[in-house]
Structure formats: structure tokens, C-alpha cells
Amino acid sequence: MRVVFFSFHYQRDIWRARYIKSSWYYAETREAAGFWDGSIEENHPTFNDQEIKKLINQTLHGTSVTVVLIGQETSYRRWIKYEIKQSYLKNNALLGIYIHKLRNKYRKRDTKGNNPFEYVYDDYNQPLSDHVPIYDWFDDKGKYNIGSWIEEAARDVGR
């Protein structure tokens, strides 16, 4: 079973993220889903930059996979870029999931955002988008496939 760090734009996409993070309910058991949410708890006070980095690094510590939930503004968020880079540096498996077609709490869909992996680079100065798999939650039937996406990404990096 994988412990997964979910990275997403909190203010804009929390409704969609909560839906995805609870998708293990569709499996017979949590173990059958193949993952456990190891993300940062959303209920914490406002921190300065050093405290945010420390919180992200501590939370990433026990994870082996980072899933970036890609909404309209995800690629512009500096802390998401930091989470991606730190995940890469600790050899977490990485994958992205477009979530713009999921409805928010107002039943609205969103516009597809840019791939945030295009803006974070590997050790050879190549964008991570060159080798990170990206899925669409809606089109690729995420609620049934997220466990296999996570497992495949982990195997691809030897985790």
C-alpha cells in the first residue's frame, strides 16, 4: 500500500481534491485501493516561508508517491512547484491528474490548466513533463484507476 502526497491548489480545488482523495471508498477495502492519503492537513495556521517548507518536507517524509491534481491555476502556484521539486529530489514517484472536468461545490467545471511539470526540471535540465505520466480524472476513469496509476508510477522509479 502506498502513502501518497497529494499536491493541489487549495483555495480553488479543495472540493475536487477531497473527492479524489476519498476515491478509495470505491474499492472493497482501503488496501484494495492501493493508497493512503499522506498529504498535509488543510487545517493549519498561516506560516511564513520557512515554516511552510518545513511542513511540506516533514509531510513528504513518509510518502513514496506524489500526485499533482492539476486544475486551472495549479501550474502558477509556487508551493506546488516546490512540492514537485522536493518530491523529485526524494525520488518519489510522480504523476499528474487533470481535474478540471470535476464539478466544484457550486457544480461548476473549470478550464483545463497548464501542466505544472513543464516548469520543474530534472538533474539534466529537462522538464519533468518529459517523463511524468498525466491522466484525466474524468476521461481516464480515475475513480477506478487511480490505484493502478499510483502503483505503476511507483514501479517506474523503483519504489
Secondary structure, DSSP 4 states (H G I P E B T S, - for coil): -EEEEEE--HHHHHHHHHHHHTGGGGSSSHHHHTEEE-PPPS------HHHHHHHHHHHHTT-SEEEEEE-TTGGG-HHHHHHHHHHHHTT-EEEEEE-TTS--TTS---PPPP-GGGGSB-TTS-BGGGT--EEETTTTTHHHHHHHHHHHHHHHTT-
